[in-house]
Amino acid sequence: LQAACHPFVTFLAPMSIRVTPLGAGQHVGRSCILVEITGKRVLFDCGVSPGAKSPTEHFPELDKLTGGGKSFTQLIDVVIVSHYHLDHVGALPYLTEVLGYTGPLLMTHPTRAIAPLICRDYLKVEARNNKFGGVRYSEAAVSACFERATCMQLHERVVLDGLAITPFYAGHVLGAVMILLEHRGKSALYTGDFTMVAEHYLSAAKVPLALRPDVLITEATCCTTVRSSKRAKEQDFCRKIQETLENGGKVLIPIPSIGRGQEICLACDRHWERAGLSYPMYAIGGGMAERGLNFFRLFASWSSDLVRKTEEPFNFNHVRMCDLEDVIDSDAPMVVFAGPSMLQAGVSLSLFRKWAPDRRNLVSFAGYCLPGTIGHFVQAKVQKINIDADTTIQVRCSVDYLSHSDHTDSRGILQLISQVVPRHVVLVHGSDKMMQVFQPIVKRRLGVPCSTPAQGECAEIFAGEAMAQEVLVSPDLVRSARSVPCPPAPPNPHLELTPSVCPPSAEFAGLFMQRKRAAGDANGALELVGKSARSASSAGLRVHTLRYRHEVTALASATFQKAWAELAHELRRAELPFRWYPAEPPWNRALQSGHQFSVTLLSKMQCCIRPSSNTGHWKATVDWTDEDERLCPAVAPFLDAFGEA
């Protein structure tokens, strides 16, 4: 325990890391993970669920963060975005521009460039659908949100008020990263979405070996899937497209305008080159797709080795841009790439309405469709699909699915866990049933504890031994401390004294509270404020004892005698009472072994002297339990003598 002008308590607190999914808890979509690590609160991602059935399931449960009248800026130390997909970034403008978060916002350069396009496209789709009473933010909010973002480079160590943040390459999409948090000796690794297998235009995730984080928070989208050869699946995918065209049909491939769409276009373009096909392939995406391709060319350094070695990456030889009106009424065989990828609205839904009733045609999905979307029903081979209250589509066309998603499979997740060697694993961004199957596999095969917190549920991971933590103490609380009486004096002062006499102390009851942040108080330190013992007990807290102590093991007896003589003179002059127990020490002869003499001042300070192993020296201890304006001036020279010793 230590004291100064502003006293504080130093105590041992069990250190834990708390992981709370505000989105993506036991389901896929609206990723938003709150991580509390040694006093810091970090929010990873802030997305939406495009296929949500109700407004409450559409956005993350950010209301769970509110409390105590504090703003979101006070409640969150930093927001970090892993990549630009809608289910990871779609609600970010709502957090910053509507809810008012103005703190640090970190992401990579490709994410900052591409995410605004994704969010603006989302606004257009939501405005057309008007599903939940309209959108929650405007296009102006999108621009303002991403203008305030700070960009990170790969492996760049960003330090914010002691919190270290390091991004690692995650694959998945352009600019996607895993993030390592480090603070006060504890660490957490958040994966976002990632892939452990190289793609046509992206490399596999790259994370240093044996990071040994205290907790690994990993996606579990495809945690029960074991994928076969990607090359074989792509060949089968292209073969079915070719057969449909040769039979006079048309092929619709719903893709995201940015990301997975470029991967599929590359695969088909190469198949056309090898097979010598001449059937037209069109990409419909308007200006967004064009800008997306420009960004991919700009950030080609984030791509695979094959793309980086290409002089003109993403210049397709057999894929041309066009408008919806150019193809929707055509009878000629063709392939059309159009978004959105889950048929929620837009060009892909318009083409699906037109082409789905024809048995010759094919709808070939290039990735996973979230539950509740039209694409999900099509993938499930539903024959009649209600597009809206007035429209029902009879699905007679063939349906195919390239199951090699840009999410890692179960082997990839296990490989990552084995590679980084975490002490605990938390699964998010996956269905409850799939995670229930995968959780025991992690525990049994790798011997690592594994949690699957539900939406709004906190997974608390105790990370190592207790750690000393300083807590400010209210001055009023110190002044109101109750002194514990000194032990009674023995009946005969000539008897040998026991060295185990309990030193006096002061007791108080208090509640820990987090101070409101202000200028110069960025940490929002804990403060101990006065409350009754009953209140502390009802809050589940112990009554703490506050004691300040200074001890010297070898103090020259002459030094002590001189300092005490000056102190006694000042005490008598100030009429401050003091008393030696059991009696005043014999100043002119050595102390006998086991003897102890103590003096108490104002019932608030005690000094004890005992024999030392060094001849002519004493062991001296000063305990005090409060600050007193009358006591401190008199005691200061006395304590200075201890410092000189």
Disulfide bonds with the S-S distance in Angstrom:
none
